[in-house]
Amino acid sequence: MYTKAIEVNPSLTQAYINSAIIYDVQKDLKKAIESVIIAIDLEPGDYSNNAFLASLYFDAMDYNNTILYTTKAIRLSTPESKDYGLLFKRGVSRQIVGEYQNALYDYLDIVKNYSANEKKQHADVFSNIGYCYMEDDQLEASLKYFKEAVTYKPEIDQLIGLFTVQYLLNDKVGSEKTISKVKTVEPKLKEGYKGIGKLEKEGYFYTKRHKEVLRKILN
């Protein structure tokens, strides 16, 4: 139906967006992205279309284009309509490509408005802040956010970050205590560093630098 509408009127922006939505549901990200790009070419100043394209690129794990289009969308939005989900995707993308200071800018902007309940629901944002500070060698700040993340949700990602920064700060007692706890949460880590490889296969992400530290701790 939308293909026919495009044939009749190639400048019909919404038809391209509707086609992209269908392609997205069908998990055809390449065609979905192509359709939204055409829609944006027709209406470059549309916030929703730029935000949609950013989300598609994020799902496609194209993090540089995610950063590009989240930034465009954010510039087209108003302070009242700020999309914190979109801001989180830009933060994650910046973190993955190694832009830790820029990622911190996004994450800290998100958490400053959290209620107590939202903090519990989004412990992953606090652990991401901890990881960015750790990669940026701001270890005391990293420790602060990992401790906060573990308070809200003592799960594997938060605990691995916490024992890593405790180790880097030479807190042997604290690090060993956290390692003991994380092994009860994730039995794979009872295998030592081999467990990290298994976690990566499940989708967990660790930088090369972080893995070097984990190898020292867990071997």
Secondary structure, DSSP 8 states (H G I E B T S, - for coil): -HHHHHHH-TT-HHHHHHHHHHHHHTT-HHHHHHHHHHHHHH-TT-HHHHHHHHHHHHHTT-HHHHHHHHHHHHHHS-GGG--HHHHHHHHHHHHHTT-HHHHHHHHHHHHTT--HHHHHHTHHHHHHHHHHHHHTT-HHHHHHHHHHHHHH---HHHHHHHHHHHHHTT-HHHHHHHHHHHHHH-GGGGGTTHHHHHHHHTT----HHHHHHHHHHH-
